[in-house]
Amino acid sequence: MLTNGLGQLLLEQAPLSNRVFDPFSGSASVVWFLAEKTNCQIVAGDLQKYSTDLANALLLRNAPLTDDHINALENWVTLAKTFHETIKIDLEFKKTKKCVFENRRTAKSSCFNLTNAYGGYYFSVDQALKIDSLLYFLPEHEPIKSIAITGLIEAASQCVASPGHTAQPFQPDGNGLISIMEAWKRDPFHYVERKITDLVKRHANRIGIAKTSNAIDLLDMLEEGDLVFLDPPYSGVHYSRFYHVLETISRNSWVDVSGTGRYPDPSKRPISDFSKRGTSIKAFDDLLNKISSKKAKAIITFPSGDCSNALSGDLVKTVSKKYFKVKRDLIKSHFSTMGGNTSNRPARVESNELVLLLEPK
């Protein structure tokens, strides 16, 4: 959508604003877009820590990394590679179900977090041990810590044996086995190094910040003249279900998982009122009420039809008109069905995406 009208709208409105807030920053694509293309200060937030790490990979800097920082990142990867050589386990790589289950049995006895939780499922044991090696030597200080985590998130996303999101790993039958073996061939070290190379010269034009926070609390910082970009959840399933592997990497602490999805206990996963049918409408109303009370502007994107969390494009427009003068447009876009697949429902569908520009009354 950034190349299909939304980007242009953001670039028109951001320079007219003091700061830009993104309280549902997700993959941080809008945060990075605004940080690099405008001189605005960006304040981002999300319930999931991996999202704020992605945002901070750019927001914490307004200049390229220093040579010392680059050397520290290179040393991090070198240490991890050396360490991996001492802990790696030689398992024969064959395109068989037996190979998958051998990886699972081996991972179950590992003392390393990611390997124990996800080895043999989302990653091979070797891939998981490489990621664990990188986590073991993870830099402790910013601005390079968030860059390192972003490299790890990129590596995990590229190597994971899962269809789209990390809600469920592929199972070792038929095409699932083919997909597992294709994913397990990929080297996490390669993708980490590639991402770092991309990031070291990139930066925000103005230093901002991202915080792990719910949207309402983040907007306590809002002031008159600010702009809020809202891309709230549209699914009745909590997003933490779909990105728990990335969240585990970001938090870098031991996690107990279970089931075929290798989920942490629900009490350990962020929960959003926007993804609960009983609370989503009130949460959205409270959010717009707060923005309006601060006399700030907002841009909202939302699917124009009915969504599984009880919100809809029509409802979003109705609530918006309570608090703001509304200008709107429609952008034709594809969006994820959050877990769909080609056997029962498509993973991505064509939808008219609602875009609202809200101005104080």
matplotlib code that plots the C-alpha trace (Angstrom):
import matplotlib.pyplot as plt

x = [0.0, 2.9, 3.4, -0.3, -1.4, -0.8, 2.8, 1.9, -0.7, 1.8, 4.4, 1.8, 0.7, 3.8, 5.7, 2.6, 2.8, 5.1, 5.6, 4.2, 3.0, 2.6, 1.1, 0.6, 4.0, 4.1, 6.8, 7.9, 7.6, 5.7, 8.1, 11.2, 9.4, 8.7, 12.0, 14.0, 11.8, 10.8, 12.4, 9.7, 10.4, 8.7, 7.3, 6.4, 4.9, 3.6, 2.6, 5.3, 8.9, 10.2, 8.2, 9.8, 13.3, 12.7, 11.6, 14.6, 17.0, 16.6, 15.0, 17.8, 20.3, 20.4, 23.7, 25.4, 27.0, 30.5, 33.4, 33.5, 29.9, 30.4, 33.4, 31.3, 28.6, 31.2, 32.8, 29.4, 28.8, 32.4, 32.1, 28.8, 30.2, 33.1, 30.9, 28.6, 31.5, 31.9, 28.2, 27.0, 25.5, 26.1, 22.8, 22.6, 20.4, 18.0, 14.7, 12.8, 10.2, 12.7, 15.2, 12.6, 11.8, 15.4, 15.9, 12.9, 14.2, 17.7, 16.3, 14.2, 17.3, 19.1, 19.9, 19.7, 16.4, 15.5, 16.8, 14.8, 11.6, 11.6, 14.4, 12.9, 9.8, 10.4, 14.1, 16.6, 18.7, 21.7, 19.8, 18.4, 21.9, 23.2, 20.5, 21.1, 24.8, 24.0, 21.6, 24.3, 26.7, 24.0, 25.3, 24.1, 24.0, 22.2, 22.2, 23.7, 21.5, 18.3, 20.3, 21.5, 18.0, 16.6, 19.2, 18.1, 14.4, 15.3, 17.2, 14.4, 11.8, 13.8, 14.7, 11.5, 9.7, 6.3, 3.6, 3.8, 3.4, 5.0, 1.6, 2.2, 5.3, 5.0, 4.3, 6.6, 4.1, 3.8, 4.5, 5.1, 8.2, 9.5, 8.9, 10.7, 13.8, 13.9, 13.7, 16.3, 18.9, 19.1, 21.9, 20.9, 24.4, 24.0, 20.8, 22.0, 25.1, 23.0, 20.6, 23.4, 25.1, 21.8, 21.3, 24.6, 24.3, 20.6, 19.2, 16.4, 16.7, 15.7, 16.1, 12.9, 12.0, 9.9, 8.4, 6.8, 3.4, -0.3, -1.6, -3.6, -0.6, 1.8, -0.6, -0.2, 2.7, 0.5, 0.2, -1.7, -0.2, 0.9, -0.1, -1.1, -0.9, -3.3, -3.2, -5.1, -5.7, -8.5, -8.3, -10.1, -7.0, -4.3, -1.3, 1.1, 0.0, 1.4, 4.7, 5.6, 8.9, 10.1, 9.0, 11.0, 14.1, 13.6, 13.1, 16.0, 14.9, 13.8, 10.4, 8.3, 6.2, 3.8, 1.6, 2.2, 2.4, 5.1, 3.2, 4.2, 1.4, -1.3, -0.3, 3.1, 1.8, 0.7, -3.1, -4.8, -8.3, -8.5, -8.4, -11.3, -14.8, -16.2, -13.8, -12.6, -15.3, -14.8, -11.0, -11.3, -13.7, -11.4, -8.4, -10.0, -11.5, -8.0, -6.5, -9.3, -8.9, -5.3, -6.4, -4.1, -4.7, -4.9, -4.6, -6.4, -6.1, -8.6, -10.2, -13.5, -15.6, -16.4, -13.5, -13.3, -12.7, -16.2, -14.8, -15.7, -14.9, -18.4, -18.0, -14.5, -16.0, -18.9, -16.7, -14.3, -17.1, -17.9, -14.6, -13.2, -13.8, -13.3, -11.8, -11.6, -10.3, -10.2, -7.1, -7.3, -4.9, -4.2, -4.0, -3.4, -6.2, -3.9, -3.4, -5.3, -3.9, -4.8, -6.6, -9.4, -9.1, -6.5, -3.6, -4.1, -7.3, -8.1, -9.9, -10.7, -8.6, -10.2, -7.9, -9.3, -7.7, -9.0, -8.8, -9.7, -13.2]
y = [0.0, 2.4, 2.3, 2.4, 5.7, 5.4, 6.4, 9.6, 10.5, 10.0, 12.1, 14.9, 14.9, 14.1, 17.4, 19.3, 17.5, 17.8, 14.1, 10.9, 8.1, 4.5, 2.5, -0.7, -0.7, -4.4, -5.1, -1.5, -0.9, 2.4, 3.5, 2.9, 4.6, 7.8, 7.8, 7.8, 9.9, 12.7, 14.8, 14.0, 12.4, 9.0, 7.4, 3.8, 1.1, -2.4, -5.1, -7.4, -6.7, -7.9, -5.1, -2.4, -3.9, -3.7, 0.0, 0.9, -0.6, 2.7, 5.1, 5.2, 6.6, 9.7, 8.8, 5.7, 3.4, 4.2, 1.9, 0.7, -0.3, -2.1, -3.9, -4.9, -6.4, -8.3, -9.6, -10.8, -12.9, -14.2, -15.3, -17.0, -18.9, -20.1, -21.1, -23.0, -25.1, -26.3, -27.2, -28.3, -31.8, -33.8, -35.1, -36.7, -34.5, -36.5, -35.6, -38.1, -37.9, -39.9, -37.1, -34.6, -36.7, -37.3, -33.5, -33.3, -36.0, -34.4, -30.9, -32.0, -32.7, -29.4, -27.0, -24.1, -22.2, -21.9, -25.3, -26.9, -25.1, -25.1, -27.5, -30.1, -28.0, -24.4, -25.0, -27.8, -28.5, -27.0, -23.8, -23.5, -23.9, -21.2, -18.8, -19.8, -19.1, -15.6, -15.1, -16.3, -13.5, -10.9, -7.3, -5.7, -2.1, 0.1, 1.1, -2.2, -4.5, -3.7, -4.0, -7.5, -8.6, -7.3, -9.4, -12.4, -11.7, -11.5, -14.7, -16.5, -15.2, -16.4, -19.8, -20.8, -23.9, -22.4, -21.1, -17.3, -16.7, -18.8, -20.0, -23.6, -25.4, -27.5, -31.2, -33.8, -35.2, -34.7, -31.1, -30.2, -32.4, -30.7, -27.3, -28.3, -29.5, -26.4, -24.1, -26.1, -25.7, -21.9, -20.6, -18.1, -16.7, -15.6, -13.8, -12.1, -10.8, -9.6, -7.7, -6.0, -5.0, -3.3, -1.6, -0.1, 2.8, 3.4, 5.6, 7.9, 11.5, 12.4, 10.2, 8.7, 5.8, 2.6, 1.2, -2.1, -0.8, -1.0, 1.8, 3.7, 4.0, 5.0, 7.9, 9.4, 11.2, 12.6, 16.4, 18.8, 19.0, 15.4, 12.8, 9.2, 6.4, 3.6, 0.1, -1.7, -5.5, -6.9, -10.5, -12.2, -14.3, -12.6, -11.6, -13.1, -16.5, -15.8, -14.3, -16.1, -17.5, -13.9, -12.8, -15.6, -14.5, -10.9, -11.7, -14.1, -16.0, -19.6, -20.5, -23.6, -24.6, -27.3, -28.6, -28.8, -25.0, -25.0, -22.2, -20.7, -20.7, -18.1, -16.3, -15.7, -14.2, -10.6, -10.1, -7.2, -5.9, -5.1, -8.9, -9.8, -9.5, -8.5, -5.6, -4.5, -1.8, -0.1, -0.3, 1.4, 4.1, 4.8, 5.1, 7.7, 9.5, 9.9, 11.1, 13.6, 14.9, 15.7, 17.6, 15.4, 14.2, 10.5, 8.3, 4.9, 1.9, -0.9, -3.5, -2.1, -5.2, -7.1, -8.6, -11.5, -9.2, -7.6, -4.4, -3.4, -0.7, 0.8, 0.7, 2.3, 5.2, 5.6, 5.8, 8.1, 10.6, 10.9, 12.5, 13.9, 15.5, 12.5, 12.4, 9.0, 7.0, 3.4, 1.6, -1.8, -4.1, -7.7, -8.5, -11.6, -13.7, -14.5, -18.3, -19.1, -21.6, -22.8, -25.9, -24.2, -20.5, -18.3, -17.0, -13.6, -12.1, -9.0, -6.4, -2.7, -1.2, 1.8, 4.8, 7.6, 11.0, 12.3, 16.0, 17.6, 19.1]
z = [0.0, 0.5, -3.3, -4.0, -2.5, 1.2, 0.9, -0.9, 1.7, 4.5, 2.8, 2.3, 5.9, 7.9, 7.1, 8.3, 11.7, 14.7, 15.2, 13.7, 16.0, 14.8, 17.8, 15.7, 14.1, 13.2, 10.6, 11.0, 7.2, 7.7, 10.4, 8.2, 5.3, 7.2, 9.1, 5.9, 3.7, 6.1, 8.8, 11.4, 14.7, 14.7, 17.9, 17.4, 19.5, 19.5, 22.0, 20.6, 21.3, 18.0, 16.3, 18.4, 17.8, 14.0, 14.4, 16.6, 14.1, 12.3, 14.8, 17.3, 14.7, 12.5, 10.9, 9.5, 12.0, 13.1, 12.3, 15.9, 15.7, 12.4, 13.8, 16.9, 14.7, 12.6, 15.7, 17.0, 13.9, 14.0, 17.6, 16.9, 13.9, 16.0, 18.9, 16.5, 15.4, 18.9, 19.6, 16.2, 15.8, 12.7, 11.5, 8.0, 5.8, 3.8, 2.2, 4.4, 7.2, 9.3, 9.0, 10.3, 13.3, 14.0, 14.2, 16.5, 18.9, 18.9, 19.6, 22.5, 24.6, 23.7, 26.5, 24.0, 23.9, 20.3, 19.4, 22.2, 21.3, 17.5, 16.3, 13.9, 13.4, 12.2, 11.8, 11.4, 14.5, 12.7, 11.8, 15.3, 16.8, 14.5, 15.7, 19.3, 18.8, 17.6, 20.5, 23.0, 21.9, 21.2, 21.7, 24.9, 24.0, 21.5, 18.7, 17.5, 19.7, 17.7, 14.5, 15.5, 16.5, 13.2, 11.4, 13.4, 12.6, 8.9, 9.1, 10.9, 8.5, 5.5, 6.9, 8.7, 7.5, 7.8, 5.3, 5.6, 9.3, 12.0, 13.3, 12.2, 10.9, 7.7, 8.5, 6.8, 4.4, 0.6, -0.4, 3.3, 3.4, 0.2, 1.7, 5.0, 3.1, 1.0, 4.0, 6.0, 3.3, 4.0, 6.2, 9.0, 9.1, 5.4, 6.0, 9.2, 7.4, 4.4, 6.6, 8.6, 5.4, 4.4, 7.7, 8.6, 6.1, 6.7, 9.5, 10.4, 9.4, 13.0, 16.0, 17.3, 19.6, 19.7, 22.9, 23.7, 24.7, 24.0, 21.7, 24.4, 26.7, 23.9, 22.9, 26.4, 24.8, 22.0, 21.6, 19.5, 16.0, 16.0, 13.4, 14.2, 11.7, 12.6, 11.1, 13.9, 14.0, 11.8, 13.0, 15.8, 16.4, 18.4, 16.3, 18.8, 17.6, 14.2, 15.2, 18.4, 16.9, 16.1, 19.6, 21.2, 19.3, 20.3, 24.0, 24.0, 27.1, 27.8, 26.5, 27.2, 24.1, 23.2, 20.4, 16.7, 16.5, 19.3, 21.1, 24.4, 27.0, 26.2, 29.4, 27.9, 24.6, 24.2, 24.1, 22.3, 23.0, 19.3, 18.5, 20.9, 19.5, 22.9, 23.3, 19.9, 19.2, 22.6, 22.2, 18.8, 20.2, 23.1, 20.8, 18.5, 21.5, 22.9, 19.7, 19.3, 22.8, 22.0, 18.9, 16.7, 13.2, 12.2, 9.1, 9.3, 7.1, 7.4, 5.2, 3.9, 4.6, 7.8, 9.8, 12.3, 15.3, 14.9, 13.3, 9.8, 7.4, 7.9, 11.7, 11.5, 9.4, 11.8, 14.9, 13.1, 12.3, 16.0, 16.7, 13.5, 10.1, 7.8, 4.3, 2.8, -0.2, -1.3, -2.3, -4.0, -2.1, -1.2, 2.5, 4.5, 5.9, 8.8, 8.5, 5.3, 2.9, -0.6, 0.7, 2.7, 2.1, 0.3, 2.2, 0.6, -0.9, -2.9, -0.9, -1.0, 1.7, 3.4, 4.0, 6.2, 6.8, 10.1, 11.0, 14.3, 14.4]

ax = plt.figure().add_subplot(projection="3d")
ax.plot(x, y, z, "-o")
ax.set_aspect("equal")
plt.show()
